[in-house]
Amino acid sequence: MIRFEQVTKCYPDGTVAVDGLDLTAPSGRTTVLVGPSGCGKTTSLRMVNRLIEPSSGTIRLGERDTAGMDPAELRRGIGYVIQHAGLFPHRTVADNIAAVPRLLGWTRRRARARAAELLELVGLPASYADRYPAQLSGGQQQRVGVARALAADPPVMLMDEPFSAVDPVVRARLQQEFLALQREIGKTIVFVTHDIAEAVTLGDRVAVLRVGGRLAQAAPPHELLTRPADDFVADFVGRDRGYRALDFAAPGELELDEEPAVVLGSEMSEARRAADGGWVLVVSAERTPLGWLDTGAQRADGEIGREHLVLGGTVAEHGGGLRELLDAALSSPSGRGAVTGPDGALAGSVTPEAVVRAIGAARARSAAGAAS
Ligand SMILES: Nc1ncnc2c1ncn2[C@@H]1O[C@H](COP(=O)(O)OP(=O)(O)OP(=O)(O)O)[C@@H](O)[C@H]1O
């Protein structure tokens, strides 16, 4: 756990970057600091590893006051990831990742073995070990930056806008990889971003700061979206917050409808029977949804091929939020959203009407929760 207790940072020119910050970042969880430019996010983060010294207040790591710790020792227990990855340009990927273990006195062999393990963990091919940073894409460099921060297996990670410098598609992928990785490694992470969508996607807790370095609200994403503490937070969180909040609302009692499906390569006549003249979902041999088939539009008989499929329509994953279910239902040409189980196989479908009813139920639950 990291605890900020009445932490203030006043720069020598009189700028108050952080003002009386009280905040706890729980162990094994991701706490995101978010807010407009200049609100003191980076200053707050860098005070944790003492790249910046607080003017007053205390920052504790576990029970220990960081002010009393040797800064070098403190930093060895804290991984640090920054925008543009900050890799050493003249060192190979493996040597970049192995930098901290080498400082800790690991043998070259052990450090290289660890680098290979981490490359795999962040989803890069082993052959990249001998490349130089300039030979990698921006997204790959960020993965190496994450691997480097994890090298000595620190319990704490500080991440300062790590995904901001890459394009939106790569960014979305890095965010999903981050979530999967964090589920596996369970580090205590403080993550800085100016992007509220990123904050609510990645954070177990989200702390919204306002300019002047004052905490406006710290709460789990769902609470932030549904119960913003004041106008500033409501405004910052944005207009479509109701829709975003659906990501975090559990589907509750929403039951899936049984969805008849035909396997790719089956006869068209079978699809017609299953669909009763309308749309039918086509699945792989493993029952993974592949696309929808409009049997009313098919004149010829023969095998169902990929060329017959309409690929529009997202698939909602088992355990996803109501937003994902609503998106699947609304984007499906049949009006039924396909839902898969944990193994990726078709579990059933939902109609937009059923999802809207579940949204109503979730709202009622949330209101009851707020009232109690
Ligand atoms: N070394 C410094 N000397 C004086 N003022 C500084 C210094 N570093 C930062 N500041 C100021 O402190 C305030 C907070 O800066 P900080 O970088 O922590 O904000 P931030 O929320 O991370 O901003 P951004 O999202 O733009 O990176 C800003 O007004 C900034 O100009």
The ligand as a Tripos MOL2 file, in Angstrom:
@<TRIPOS>MOLECULE
LIG
   31    33     1     0     0
SMALL
NO_CHARGES

@<TRIPOS>ATOM
      1 N1         10.2870   22.0370  -11.7480 N.pl3     1 LIG1
      2 C1          9.1930   22.8000  -11.7100 C.ar      1 LIG1
      3 N2          9.2600   24.0850  -11.3100 N.ar      1 LIG1
      4 C2          8.1550   24.8580  -11.2540 C.ar      1 LIG1
      5 N3          6.9250   24.4230  -11.5430 N.ar      1 LIG1
      6 C3          6.7990   23.1560  -11.9580 C.ar      1 LIG1
      7 C4          7.9150   22.2830  -12.0610 C.ar      1 LIG1
      8 N4          7.4580   21.0630  -12.4930 N.ar      1 LIG1
      9 C5          6.1360   21.1950  -12.6490 C.ar      1 LIG1
     10 N5          5.7290   22.4490  -12.3250 N.ar      1 LIG1
     11 C6          4.3560   22.9630  -12.3360 C.3       1 LIG1
     12 O1          3.6140   22.2330  -11.3750 O.3       1 LIG1
     13 C7          2.2880   22.0080  -11.8520 C.3       1 LIG1
     14 C8          2.0080   20.5280  -11.8810 C.3       1 LIG1
     15 O2          2.8560   19.9190  -12.8440 O.3       1 LIG1
     16 P1          2.8000   18.3690  -13.1670 P.3       1 LIG1
     17 O3          3.8090   18.0730  -14.2460 O.co2     1 LIG1
     18 O4          2.8770   17.5880  -11.9280 O.co2     1 LIG1
     19 O5          1.3240   18.2430  -13.7490 O.3       1 LIG1
     20 P2          0.6250   17.1150  -14.6010 P.3       1 LIG1
     21 O6         -0.7510   16.9870  -14.0530 O.co2     1 LIG1
     22 O7          1.4610   15.8960  -14.6430 O.co2     1 LIG1
     23 O8          0.5490   17.7940  -16.0260 O.3       1 LIG1
     24 P3          0.5780   17.1720  -17.5160 P.3       1 LIG1
     25 O9         -0.6350   16.3220  -17.6620 O.co2     1 LIG1
     26 O10         0.5220   18.3960  -18.3800 O.co2     1 LIG1
     27 O11         1.8700   16.4190  -17.6240 O.co2     1 LIG1
     28 C9          2.2090   22.6760  -13.2150 C.3       1 LIG1
     29 O12         1.6550   23.9650  -13.0300 O.3       1 LIG1
     30 C10         3.6530   22.7670  -13.6490 C.3       1 LIG1
     31 O13         3.8590   23.8590  -14.5020 O.3       1 LIG1
@<TRIPOS>BOND
     1     1     2 1
     2     2     3 ar
     3     2     7 ar
     4     3     4 ar
     5     4     5 ar
     6     5     6 ar
     7     6     7 ar
     8     6    10 ar
     9     7     8 ar
    10     8     9 ar
    11     9    10 ar
    12    10    11 1
    13    11    12 1
    14    11    30 1
    15    12    13 1
    16    13    14 1
    17    13    28 1
    18    14    15 1
    19    15    16 1
    20    16    17 2
    21    16    18 1
    22    16    19 1
    23    19    20 1
    24    20    21 2
    25    20    22 1
    26    20    23 1
    27    23    24 1
    28    24    25 2
    29    24    26 1
    30    24    27 1
    31    28    29 1
    32    28    30 1
    33    30    31 1
@<TRIPOS>SUBSTRUCTURE
     1 LIG1         1 GROUP 0 **** ****
